[in-house]
Amino acid sequence: MAGKALLLRAEEGEIIAVIPQFVLFEIAYVLDSFYKTPSQQIAAAIRATLTYPGVLVTGDCSWTRILDHWPDPLPSITDAAIVGVAIAKNYDSVATFDQKLIRRMKSLGVHSYF
């Protein structure tokens, strides 16, 4: 429900939802590996994300920033990349429901959207 509200705010122009492209790879991997979603459905979801109003997909991925936070204090390379991009680009917050990540982000000065 909260994720949908976030996308609706983006669609209405209240915010810009920035999605680093590596997050789309992660989504595709999870949908394929864990949920066995057919490739055509995954491709359609990614296409829809790329054209969704208020969503900006970026190619940002600073390895220097990632390695500043991975593997310590962030054991997940994807989490380190998300936090690294947020810090490098001075984004207001990161939209995540991952409570461990939220606690770790807070200690790094990165706010959670939720």
N, CA and C atoms as an extended XYZ file, in Angstrom:
342
Properties=species:S:1:pos:R:3:atomname:S:1:resname:S:1:resid:I:1 pbc="F F F"
N         0.820       -1.188        0.000 N   MET     1
C         0.000        0.000        0.000 CA  MET     1
C         0.869        1.258        0.000 C   MET     1
N         1.908        1.300        0.819 N   ALA     2
C         2.779        2.468        0.895 CA  ALA     2
C         3.560        2.652       -0.405 C   ALA     2
N         3.986        1.538       -1.016 N   GLY     3
C         4.693        1.618       -2.288 CA  GLY     3
C         3.808        2.194       -3.374 C   GLY     3
N         2.554        1.787       -3.377 N   LYS     4
C         1.599        2.308       -4.361 CA  LYS     4
C         1.397        3.806       -4.155 C   LYS     4
N         1.296        4.226       -2.895 N   ALA     5
C         1.122        5.651       -2.593 CA  ALA     5
C         2.331        6.455       -3.078 C   ALA     5
N         3.516        5.892       -2.931 N   LEU     6
C         4.735        6.548       -3.408 CA  LEU     6
C         4.663        6.755       -4.917 C   LEU     6
N         4.288        5.709       -5.649 N   LEU     7
C         4.199        5.819       -7.106 CA  LEU     7
C         3.096        6.790       -7.545 C   LEU     7
N         2.021        6.834       -6.795 N   LEU     8
C         0.959        7.789       -7.118 CA  LEU     8
C         1.439        9.228       -6.916 C   LEU     8
N         2.223        9.463       -5.878 N   ARG     9
C         2.792       10.808       -5.675 CA  ARG     9
C         3.720       11.168       -6.827 C   ARG     9
N         4.481       10.196       -7.313 N   ALA    10
C         5.359       10.441       -8.462 CA  ALA    10
C         4.526       10.736       -9.706 C   ALA    10
N         3.491        9.931       -9.915 N   GLU    11
C         2.627       10.117      -11.087 CA  GLU    11
C         1.969       11.498      -11.079 C   GLU    11
N         1.628       11.984       -9.895 N   GLU    12
C         0.974       13.292       -9.780 CA  GLU    12
C         1.967       14.453       -9.805 C   GLU    12
N         3.266       14.130       -9.880 N   GLY    13
C         4.284       15.172       -9.971 CA  GLY    13
C         4.718       15.759       -8.644 C   GLY    13
N         4.274       15.171       -7.545 N   GLU    14
C         4.656       15.673       -6.221 CA  GLU    14
C         6.123       15.372       -5.909 C   GLU    14
N         6.598       14.233       -6.385 N   ILE    15
C         7.981       13.815       -6.159 CA  ILE    15
C         8.524       13.193       -7.437 C   ILE    15
N         9.815       13.002       -7.479 N   ILE    16
C        10.437       12.218       -8.541 CA  ILE    16
C        10.982       10.961       -7.882 C   ILE    16
N        10.567        9.819       -8.365 N   ALA    17
C        11.055        8.542       -7.856 CA  ALA    17
C        12.253        8.130       -8.706 C   ALA    17
N        13.446        8.203       -8.129 N   VAL    18
C        14.671        7.864       -8.844 CA  VAL    18
C        14.983        6.393       -8.585 C   VAL    18
N        15.161        5.637       -9.671 N   ILE    19
C        15.472        4.213       -9.565 CA  ILE    19
C        16.772        3.952      -10.309 C   ILE    19
N        17.849        3.641       -9.578 N   PRO    20
C        19.081        3.258      -10.269 CA  PRO    20
C        18.840        1.982      -11.075 C   PRO    20
N        19.423        1.898      -12.267 N   GLN    21
C        19.132        0.758      -13.140 CA  GLN    21
C        19.487       -0.586      -12.504 C   GLN    21
N        20.489       -0.619      -11.611 N   PHE    22
C        20.831       -1.898      -10.992 CA  PHE    22
C        19.699       -2.422      -10.122 C   PHE    22
N        18.815       -1.540       -9.656 N   VAL    23
C        17.649       -1.985       -8.890 CA  VAL    23
C        16.704       -2.771       -9.800 C   VAL    23
N        16.589       -2.362      -11.049 N   LEU    24
C        15.749       -3.109      -11.994 CA  LEU    24
C        16.305       -4.506      -12.238 C   LEU    24
N        17.638       -4.620      -12.283 N   PHE    25
C        18.250       -5.949      -12.415 CA  PHE    25
C        17.920       -6.809      -11.193 C   PHE    25
N        17.984       -6.213      -10.028 N   GLU    26
C        17.681       -6.927       -8.784 CA  GLU    26
C        16.222       -7.383       -8.764 C   GLU    26
N        15.323       -6.507       -9.191 N   ILE    27
C        13.902       -6.863       -9.257 CA  ILE    27
C        13.693       -8.021      -10.222 C   ILE    27
N        14.310       -7.931      -11.401 N   ALA    28
C        14.176       -9.006      -12.391 CA  ALA    28
C        14.708      -10.327      -11.835 C   ALA    28
N        15.832      -10.269      -11.157 N   TYR    29
C        16.426      -11.474      -10.577 CA  TYR    29
C        15.488      -12.108       -9.546 C   TYR    29
N        14.942      -11.291       -8.664 N   VAL    30
C        14.043      -11.805       -7.623 CA  VAL    30
C        12.773      -12.378       -8.245 C   VAL    30
N        12.181      -11.658       -9.190 N   LEU    31
C        10.959      -12.156       -9.831 CA  LEU    31
C        11.200      -13.477      -10.548 C   LEU    31
N        12.352      -13.602      -11.186 N   ASP    32
C        12.692      -14.834      -11.905 CA  ASP    32
C        13.060      -15.963      -10.947 C   ASP    32
N        14.004      -15.704      -10.066 N   SER    33
C        14.573      -16.753       -9.223 CA  SER    33
C        13.652      -17.233       -8.112 C   SER    33
N        12.975      -16.302       -7.456 N   PHE    34
C        12.180      -16.671       -6.293 CA  PHE    34
C        10.706      -16.854       -6.595 C   PHE    34
N        10.191      -16.064       -7.544 N   TYR    35
C         8.761      -16.124       -7.839 CA  TYR    35
C         8.445      -16.817       -9.157 C   TYR    35
N         9.490      -17.220       -9.885 N   LYS    36
C         9.325      -17.946      -11.154 CA  LYS    36
C         8.398      -17.213      -12.119 C   LYS    36
N         8.497      -15.901      -12.134 N   THR    37
C         7.693      -15.081      -13.030 CA  THR    37
C         8.207      -15.264      -14.452 C   THR    37
N         7.313      -15.467      -15.404 N   PRO    38
C         7.748      -15.614      -16.795 CA  PRO    38
C         8.502      -14.358      -17.282 C   PRO    38
N         9.506      -14.571      -18.094 N   SER    39
C        10.353      -13.482      -18.597 CA  SER    39
C         9.550      -12.388      -19.286 C   SER    39
N         8.523      -12.762      -20.024 N   GLN    40
C         7.699      -11.767      -20.719 CA  GLN    40
C         7.019      -10.830      -19.725 C   GLN    40
N         6.568      -11.364      -18.598 N   GLN    41
C         5.932      -10.523      -17.581 CA  GLN    41
C         6.951       -9.608      -16.911 C   GLN    41
N         8.150      -10.130      -16.674 N   ILE    42
C         9.211       -9.312      -16.085 CA  ILE    42
C         9.567       -8.171      -17.029 C   ILE    42
N         9.721       -8.493      -18.308 N   ALA    43
C        10.048       -7.468      -19.307 CA  ALA    43
C         8.953       -6.406      -19.370 C   ALA    43
N         7.707       -6.828      -19.315 N   ALA    44
C         6.589       -5.874      -19.350 CA  ALA    44
C         6.613       -4.965      -18.121 C   ALA    44
N         6.925       -5.529      -16.962 N   ALA    45
C         6.994       -4.730      -15.732 CA  ALA    45
C         8.125       -3.706      -15.816 C   ALA    45
N         9.256       -4.107      -16.358 N   ILE    46
C        10.384       -3.176      -16.494 CA  ILE    46
C        10.050       -2.084      -17.504 C   ILE    46
N         9.431       -2.461      -18.623 N   ARG    47
C         9.016       -1.452      -19.608 CA  ARG    47
C         8.059       -0.443      -18.975 C   ARG    47
N         7.116       -0.941      -18.198 N   ALA    48
C         6.153       -0.054      -17.540 CA  ALA    48
C         6.857        0.886      -16.562 C   ALA    48
N         7.835        0.378      -15.847 N   THR    49
C         8.593        1.206      -14.906 CA  THR    49
C         9.348        2.303      -15.635 C   THR    49
N         9.959        1.956      -16.765 N   LEU    50
C        10.746        2.925      -17.534 CA  LEU    50
C         9.908        4.088      -18.054 C   LEU    50
N         8.619        3.860      -18.269 N   THR    51
C         7.758        4.892      -18.846 CA  THR    51
C         6.766        5.471      -17.842 C   THR    51
N         6.832        5.040      -16.594 N   TYR    52
C         5.879        5.509      -15.588 CA  TYR    52
C         6.113        6.988      -15.300 C   TYR    52
N         5.047        7.792      -15.295 N   PRO    53
C         5.207        9.231      -15.016 CA  PRO    53
C         5.827        9.456      -13.629 C   PRO    53
N         6.792       10.362      -13.568 N   GLY    54
C         7.404       10.700      -12.288 CA  GLY    54
C         8.526        9.784      -11.861 C   GLY    54
N         8.845        8.779      -12.683 N   VAL    55
C         9.935        7.857      -12.375 CA  VAL    55
C        11.112        8.178      -13.284 C   VAL    55
N        12.281        8.277      -12.686 N   LEU    56
C        13.509        8.527      -13.420 CA  LEU    56
C        14.461        7.364      -13.165 C   LEU    56
N        14.764        6.603      -14.205 N   VAL    57
C        15.722        5.508      -14.091 CA  VAL    57
C        17.086        6.062      -14.470 C   VAL    57
N        18.061        5.873      -13.581 N   THR    58
C        19.398        6.422      -13.810 CA  THR    58
C        20.427        5.308      -13.903 C   THR    58
N        21.550        5.629      -14.505 N   GLY    59
C        22.660        4.679      -14.608 CA  GLY    59
C        23.707        4.900      -13.535 C   GLY    59
N        23.362        5.662      -12.507 N   ASP    60
C        24.311        5.982      -11.442 CA  ASP    60
C        24.758        4.735      -10.683 C   ASP    60
N        26.061        4.586      -10.584 N   CYS    61
C        26.619        3.489       -9.789 CA  CYS    61
C        28.096        3.796       -9.555 C   CYS    61
N        28.376        4.482       -8.473 N   SER    62
C        29.741        4.845       -8.149 CA  SER    62
C        30.385        3.737       -7.317 C   SER    62
N        31.315        3.010       -7.923 N   TRP    63
C        31.976        1.924       -7.196 CA  TRP    63
C        32.739        2.440       -5.991 C   TRP    63
N        33.251        3.651       -6.079 N   THR    64
C        33.950        4.219       -4.925 CA  THR    64
C        32.987        4.351       -3.750 C   THR    64
N        31.803        4.868       -4.010 N   ARG    65
C        30.789        5.009       -2.945 CA  ARG    65
C        30.321        3.651       -2.436 C   ARG    65
N        30.151        2.692       -3.342 N   ILE    66
C        29.730        1.353       -2.919 CA  ILE    66
C        30.765        0.771       -1.965 C   ILE    66
N        32.023        0.859       -2.352 N   LEU    67
C        33.082        0.272       -1.527 CA  LEU    67
C        33.314        1.046       -0.238 C   LEU    67
N        32.843        2.286       -0.164 N   ASP    68
C        32.878        3.036        1.097 CA  ASP    68
C        31.973        2.389        2.149 C   ASP    68
N        30.945        1.647        1.685 N   HIS    69
C        29.928        1.109        2.603 CA  HIS    69
C        29.798       -0.403        2.569 C   HIS    69
N        30.533       -1.062        1.689 N   TRP    70
C        30.430       -2.514        1.559 CA  TRP    70
C        31.808       -3.124        1.643 C   TRP    70
N        32.001       -4.156        2.394 N   PRO    71
C        31.018       -4.959        3.121 CA  PRO    71
C        30.716       -4.458        4.532 C   PRO    71
N        31.370       -3.365        4.935 N   ASP    72
C        31.106       -2.850        6.278 CA  ASP    72
C        30.881       -1.351        6.178 C   ASP    72
N        29.776       -0.831        6.618 N   PRO    73
C        28.790       -1.397        7.529 CA  PRO    73
C        27.619       -2.112        6.847 C   PRO    73
N        27.573       -2.114        5.520 N   LEU    74
C        26.445       -2.743        4.810 CA  LEU    74
C        26.891       -4.060        4.172 C   LEU    74
N        26.409       -5.196        4.686 N   PRO    75
C        26.859       -6.487        4.161 CA  PRO    75
C        26.325       -6.833        2.769 C   PRO    75
N        25.279       -6.155        2.333 N   SER    76
C        24.709       -6.400        1.005 CA  SER    76
C        25.274       -5.387        0.014 C   SER    76
N        25.836       -5.879       -1.078 N   ILE    77
C        26.389       -4.968       -2.087 CA  ILE    77
C        25.287       -4.112       -2.720 C   ILE    77
N        24.103       -4.669       -2.869 N   THR    78
C        22.994       -3.892       -3.428 CA  THR    78
C        22.591       -2.771       -2.483 C   THR    78
N        22.505       -3.069       -1.185 N   ASP    79
C        22.186       -2.028       -0.205 CA  ASP    79
C        23.261       -0.945       -0.209 C   ASP    79
N        24.522       -1.351       -0.289 N   ALA    80
C        25.620       -0.386       -0.327 CA  ALA    80
C        25.524        0.495       -1.570 C   ALA    80
N        25.122       -0.083       -2.690 N   ALA    81
C        24.973        0.691       -3.923 CA  ALA    81
C        23.825        1.693       -3.789 C   ALA    81
N        22.717        1.264       -3.228 N   ILE    82
C        21.563        2.152       -3.041 CA  ILE    82
C        21.940        3.323       -2.136 C   ILE    82
N        22.581        3.019       -1.018 N   VAL    83
C        22.991        4.069       -0.086 CA  VAL    83
C        24.062        4.959       -0.719 C   VAL    83
N        24.996        4.354       -1.430 N   GLY    84
C        26.044        5.125       -2.095 CA  GLY    84
C        25.486        6.116       -3.094 C   GLY    84
N        24.510        5.694       -3.881 N   VAL    85
C        23.879        6.587       -4.850 CA  VAL    85
C        23.128        7.699       -4.120 C   VAL    85
N        22.393        7.347       -3.069 N   ALA    86
C        21.633        8.348       -2.314 CA  ALA    86
C        22.552        9.420       -1.739 C   ALA    86
N        23.699        8.995       -1.205 N   ILE    87
C        24.652        9.948       -0.639 CA  ILE    87
C        25.296       10.786       -1.743 C   ILE    87
N        25.755       10.123       -2.798 N   ALA    88
C        26.446       10.828       -3.880 CA  ALA    88
C        25.554       11.870       -4.545 C   ALA    88
N        24.288       11.544       -4.704 N   LYS    89
C        23.356       12.440       -5.393 CA  LYS    89
C        22.559       13.327       -4.436 C   LYS    89
N        22.812       13.154       -3.133 N   ASN    90
C        22.140       13.957       -2.105 CA  ASN    90
C        20.615       13.837       -2.195 C   ASN    90
N        20.125       12.610       -2.392 N   TYR    91
C        18.685       12.371       -2.442 CA  TYR    91
C        18.084       12.509       -1.047 C   TYR    91
N        16.825       12.929       -0.985 N   ASP    92
C        16.146       13.154        0.288 CA  ASP    92
C        16.007       11.889        1.121 C   ASP    92
N        15.717       10.773        0.446 N   SER    93
C        15.462        9.540        1.177 CA  SER    93
C        15.527        8.339        0.247 C   SER    93
N        15.502        7.164        0.857 N   VAL    94
C        15.471        5.900        0.133 CA  VAL    94
C        14.181        5.185        0.525 C   VAL    94
N        13.430        4.721       -0.459 N   ALA    95
C        12.187        4.001       -0.186 CA  ALA    95
C        12.505        2.519       -0.005 C   ALA    95
N        12.436        2.070        1.241 N   THR    96
C        12.665        0.668        1.551 CA  THR    96
C        11.842        0.284        2.766 C   THR    96
N        11.444       -0.990        2.797 N   PHE    97
C        10.748       -1.521        3.966 CA  PHE    97
C        11.689       -2.357        4.816 C   PHE    97
N        12.924       -2.504        4.391 N   ASP    98
C        13.928       -3.321        5.072 CA  ASP    98
C        14.378       -2.607        6.356 C   ASP    98
N        13.909       -3.106        7.507 N   GLN    99
C        14.180       -2.438        8.776 CA  GLN    99
C        15.658       -2.431        9.143 C   GLN    99
N        16.379       -3.497        8.815 N   LYS   100
C        17.824       -3.517        9.082 CA  LYS   100
C        18.521       -2.434        8.269 C   LYS   100
N        18.148       -2.329        7.005 N   LEU   101
C        18.750       -1.307        6.153 CA  LEU   101
C        18.393        0.084        6.661 C   LEU   101
N        17.174        0.275        7.069 N   ILE   102
C        16.752        1.581        7.590 CA  ILE   102
C        17.612        1.989        8.784 C   ILE   102
N        17.860        1.051        9.713 N   ARG   103
C        18.705        1.355       10.874 CA  ARG   103
C        20.129        1.702       10.442 C   ARG   103
N        20.653        0.939        9.506 N   ARG   104
C        22.017        1.193        9.033 CA  ARG   104
C        22.097        2.517        8.266 C   ARG   104
N        21.075        2.810        7.466 N   MET   105
C        21.068        4.067        6.713 CA  MET   105
C        21.055        5.255        7.665 C   MET   105
N        20.247        5.130        8.714 N   LYS   106
C        20.135        6.220        9.680 CA  LYS   106
C        21.499        6.566       10.268 C   LYS   106
N        22.296        5.530       10.560 N   SER   107
C        23.626        5.782       11.127 CA  SER   107
C        24.564        6.446       10.111 C   SER   107
N        24.208        6.358        8.825 N   LEU   108
C        25.006        6.987        7.763 CA  LEU   108
C        24.422        8.323        7.320 C   LEU   108
N        23.340        8.745        7.977 N   GLY   109
C        22.720       10.027        7.649 CA  GLY   109
C        21.789        9.981        6.455 C   GLY   109
N        21.336        8.784        6.083 N   VAL   110
C        20.407        8.628        4.967 CA  VAL   110
C        19.036        8.302        5.542 C   VAL   110
N        18.023        9.034        5.128 N   HIS   111
C        16.676        8.872        5.667 CA  HIS   111
C        15.871        7.859        4.853 C   HIS   111
N        14.929        7.222        5.539 N   SER   112
C        14.004        6.312        4.876 CA  SER   112
C        12.738        7.087        4.492 C   SER   112
N        12.235        6.806        3.308 N   TYR   113
C        10.985        7.452        2.859 CA  TYR   113
C         9.813        7.010        3.697 C   TYR   113
N         9.816        5.736        4.093 N   PHE   114
C         8.694        5.178        4.860 CA  PHE   114
C         8.943        5.257        6.341 C   PHE   114
